[in-house]
Structure formats: C-alpha cells, structure tokens
Amino acid sequence: MKQMSLHVVGANHPNADGGNRRFEILLCVPGEAVDLVPEPKNPADPNALAVFSCRGVQIGYLTADRAPWIGGMLRNGRPVTAIFLTATPAGAAIRVAFDNDEPVLPPAAPPPPPQPTDVEFWPDEIYPDD
C-alpha cells in the first residue's frame, strides 16, 4: 500500500470568492474525496497545491515541504488520489494514495475505557449557621 497522511494549511485565509475555508472543513466527512489542484501561477509559491473539498470549495494548501513532491507526481502523470481525514488546529489532514491505489482511512482510535457506574455519591454534610 502506497499511502500517506498530509497536512492541509491556510485554513484561516478566505477564498477568492469570500468563502470560509474553516466552515467548509467542518462540512467535510472522513473518507470523502478531495482534489489536489496545482497552482503554477501562485505568486507566493509556484509549487503550490490547492486542496478542494468534494463540493469544489478550497479548504487550503498542502504544506510547502510536500507540495513540490506531490505536484511533480501529478505533472508526470502519476496517479494521486486523496480523501479527507479530519480537521486539525492548522486546517485539516488528508490521506493520499499513489499509483492507482485507493486511499483508506486509518483505524479509529480505541474508545476510552468505561467509567465505573457503581460509584455512590455522598455529598458533604451542610451544617446550620449559628
């Protein structure tokens, strides 16, 4: 399996149409497809890769350290598919797969241990004011 998880940043910036990236991230569901779109004319970074939700709304960019590598694969015709994983403090996380592999969500974290239910509550005694 050729897959990896990547960060999406820039969620605090508004989209050109005024759309709110953070709001769109909240609408995303783990496992739904996202699109990676190269922006060679981006004035800040010619290697920029924009990330769009399945509704066609931009949610941010791949980090500058990964964008040239993933963008190079896309330019060379290497298949790259991606799905939404989760919202993060910086924006979001996505899962990408290469060479016609389908991205798969990682296993869910185990649930927290159950809390004991047989604990009795004994409030402190309230003494009268004298």
C-alpha positions in Angstrom: 0.0 0.0 0.0 1.5 3.3 -1.1 -0.3 5.9 1.1 0.5 8.7 3.5 -1.3 11.3 5.5 -0.6 15.0 4.8 -1.4 18.3 6.5 -3.5 21.0 4.8 -2.7 24.5 5.9 -4.0 28.0 5.2 -7.5 27.4 6.5 -7.6 30.8 8.1 -7.4 32.6 4.8 -10.6 33.5 2.9 -11.2 32.1 -0.6 -11.2 34.4 -3.5 -15.0 34.2 -3.6 -15.2 35.1 0.1 -15.9 31.5 1.2 -14.8 30.4 4.6 -12.3 27.5 4.5 -12.8 26.6 8.1 -16.5 26.3 7.6 -16.0 24.0 4.6 -13.6 21.8 6.6 -16.4 21.4 9.2 -18.7 20.1 6.4 -16.1 17.5 5.2 -16.7 13.9 6.2 -13.8 11.5 6.8 -13.4 9.4 3.7 -14.9 11.8 1.1 -12.8 12.6 -1.9 -10.7 15.8 -2.1 -9.0 17.2 -5.2 -5.4 18.4 -5.4 -5.0 21.2 -7.9 -1.6 22.7 -8.9 -1.3 26.5 -9.0 1.8 27.2 -11.0 0.9 30.9 -11.2 0.6 31.3 -7.4 2.6 34.4 -6.6 3.7 33.0 -3.2 4.8 29.6 -4.4 4.8 28.2 -7.9 4.7 24.7 -6.5 1.5 25.4 -4.5 -1.1 22.6 -4.5 -4.6 23.7 -3.5 -6.9 21.3 -1.8 -10.6 21.3 -2.7 -13.5 19.6 -1.0 -15.9 17.3 -2.9 -18.2 20.3 -3.2 -15.5 22.2 -5.1 -14.6 24.6 -2.2 -11.0 25.2 -1.4 -10.0 24.2 2.1 -6.3 25.1 2.0 -3.0 24.1 0.6 -0.6 21.2 1.0 2.4 22.2 3.1 5.3 23.8 1.2 7.6 20.8 2.0 5.3 18.2 0.4 3.7 20.3 -2.5 6.7 20.1 -4.9 7.0 16.3 -4.5 3.3 15.6 -4.9 3.0 18.2 -7.7 5.9 16.5 -9.5 4.0 13.3 -9.5 0.9 14.9 -10.9 2.9 16.7 -13.6 4.5 13.4 -14.6 1.1 11.7 -14.9 1.5 9.5 -11.8 -2.0 8.9 -10.3 -2.6 10.5 -6.9 -5.9 10.2 -5.2 -6.9 11.8 -1.9 -9.6 11.7 0.8 -10.4 13.9 3.8 -9.3 12.6 7.2 -10.0 15.2 9.9 -10.0 18.8 10.9 -6.8 19.9 12.7 -5.8 23.1 14.5 -3.8 24.2 11.4 -6.6 23.2 9.0 -7.1 19.6 8.0 -5.4 16.3 7.3 -5.9 14.3 4.2 -4.8 10.8 3.1 -3.2 10.3 -0.3 -2.5 7.2 -2.3 -0.3 6.7 -5.3 -0.2 4.5 -8.4 -3.9 3.7 -8.7 -4.1 2.7 -5.1 -7.3 3.8 -3.2 -6.7 5.8 0.0 -8.0 4.2 3.1 -8.9 5.7 6.4 -6.5 4.6 9.2 -8.1 2.6 12.0 -10.1 4.6 14.5 -8.6 5.2 17.9 -9.9 2.8 20.6 -12.8 4.1 22.7 -11.9 5.4 26.2 -12.3 2.9 29.0 -15.7 2.7 30.5 -16.2 4.7 33.7 -17.4 2.8 36.8 -21.2 3.1 37.2 -21.5 1.7 40.7 -19.9 4.7 42.5 -22.2 6.2 45.0 -22.2 10.0 45.6 -22.1 11.1 49.2 -22.4 14.9 49.4 -20.7 16.8 52.2 -22.9 17.5 55.2 -24.3 21.0 55.4 -24.1 22.4 58.9 -26.6 25.1 60.0 -25.2 28.7 60.5 -25.1 29.7 64.2 
